[in-house]
Amino acid sequence: MPKQFWINLPVKDINKSKEFYSKVGLLVNEQHGISGQAQLIIGDNNATVMLFPESTFKSFTNHEIVDTKQATEVLLSVDADSKEEVDEIAKNAVEAGGTIYGEPSESQGWMYGCGFTDLDGHRWNVLYMDMSKMPKG
């Protein structure tokens, strides 16, 4: 049984992407040590997102990369501890050069979230869930 799970994303510029994700508030692992790629560490379980130059990513997949202006292949979702944290991440994403595609707002009476794209158009969803208000049943 696998013990770890990580996501690989193609990026146009590793250094700009590292700067973007640092400003958003994600941990960029500078100790990873492999030139030309970057590792993001997310959450208590240390989920990993690996960033690779597009040419390297293509060599892994033997396939074309999705044009993120035309289509979405994956939605990357992370949780937040509060509505205020959702708002802060949205603000940080815009200040770092990202774009909001879903303004921070409430959903279904117990969730609050937003959506943003990174520098390469990958879509991220940030969600605070108030479990005390979650419908039972």
C-alpha positions in Angstrom: 0.0 0.0 0.0 1.4 3.4 -0.9 2.6 5.5 2.1 2.8 8.9 0.5 0.9 10.9 -2.1 2.1 13.9 -4.0 0.9 16.0 -6.9 3.1 17.1 -9.8 2.4 20.4 -11.5 4.0 21.9 -14.6 5.1 25.6 -14.3 6.7 28.0 -16.7 9.1 29.6 -14.2 10.2 27.7 -11.0 11.6 30.8 -9.3 8.4 32.9 -9.9 6.2 30.0 -8.8 8.2 29.6 -5.6 7.9 33.3 -4.9 4.1 33.2 -5.6 3.4 30.2 -3.3 5.5 31.7 -0.5 3.5 34.9 -0.7 0.2 32.9 -0.7 1.3 31.3 2.5 2.4 27.8 1.5 5.7 26.3 2.7 8.3 26.1 0.0 10.8 23.4 1.0 14.2 24.9 0.3 15.9 21.8 1.6 14.6 19.6 -1.2 17.8 20.4 -3.0 17.1 19.3 -6.6 17.9 22.0 -9.0 15.2 23.1 -11.4 12.2 21.9 -9.3 10.5 22.9 -6.1 8.5 21.2 -3.4 5.5 22.7 -1.6 4.6 21.2 1.8 0.9 21.5 2.7 -0.9 20.8 5.9 -0.5 18.7 9.0 0.0 15.5 6.9 2.7 17.2 4.9 1.0 16.7 1.5 3.5 17.5 -1.3 3.1 19.4 -4.5 6.1 19.2 -6.8 6.6 22.0 -9.3 8.5 21.0 -12.5 9.4 23.0 -15.6 6.9 22.2 -18.4 9.5 20.3 -20.4 10.4 18.1 -17.5 6.7 17.5 -16.7 6.0 16.5 -20.4 8.9 14.0 -20.2 7.1 12.3 -17.3 3.7 12.2 -19.0 4.5 11.8 -22.6 1.5 14.0 -23.2 0.6 17.6 -23.9 0.0 19.9 -21.0 -3.5 21.3 -20.6 -4.0 24.9 -21.7 -5.2 26.3 -18.4 -6.8 29.3 -20.3 -9.1 26.8 -22.1 -9.6 23.9 -19.7 -9.1 22.6 -16.1 -7.6 19.2 -15.4 -7.6 19.4 -11.6 -8.9 21.5 -8.8 -6.4 21.7 -5.9 -8.3 22.2 -2.6 -6.9 23.3 0.8 -8.6 24.0 4.1 -8.5 27.1 6.1 -9.0 27.6 9.9 -11.4 30.5 9.5 -13.2 32.8 7.1 -10.5 35.4 7.8 -7.8 33.0 6.7 -9.8 32.4 3.4 -9.9 36.1 2.9 -6.2 36.5 3.6 -5.2 33.7 1.2 -7.3 35.3 -1.5 -5.7 38.7 -0.9 -2.2 37.2 -0.9 -2.9 35.3 -4.1 -3.9 38.5 -5.9 -1.0 40.5 -4.5 1.4 37.7 -5.7 0.1 37.9 -9.2 -2.7 35.3 -9.2 -6.3 35.8 -10.2 -9.5 35.2 -8.2 -12.1 33.1 -10.2 -14.4 32.6 -7.2 -14.8 35.5 -4.8 -14.8 34.6 -1.1 -18.3 33.7 -0.1 -20.6 31.4 1.9 -22.0 28.2 0.5 -24.7 26.0 1.9 -24.7 27.8 5.2 -21.7 26.0 6.6 -18.8 26.5 4.1 -16.9 29.7 3.2 -14.4 29.6 0.4 -12.8 31.2 -2.6 -11.0 30.1 -5.8 -7.8 31.5 -7.3 -5.5 30.6 -10.1 -1.7 30.6 -9.8 0.8 32.1 -12.3 0.3 29.1 -14.6 -3.5 29.0 -14.4 -3.8 26.1 -12.0 -7.0 26.4 -10.0 -6.9 26.3 -6.2 -9.9 26.2 -3.9 -9.6 27.4 -0.3 -12.4 26.3 2.1 -13.3 26.9 5.7 -15.9 24.4 6.9 -17.9 25.1 10.1 -18.6 21.5 11.1 -21.1 22.7 13.8 -23.3 24.0 11.1 -22.9 21.1 8.7 -26.3 19.4 7.9 -26.7 16.1 9.7 -28.1 13.1 7.9 
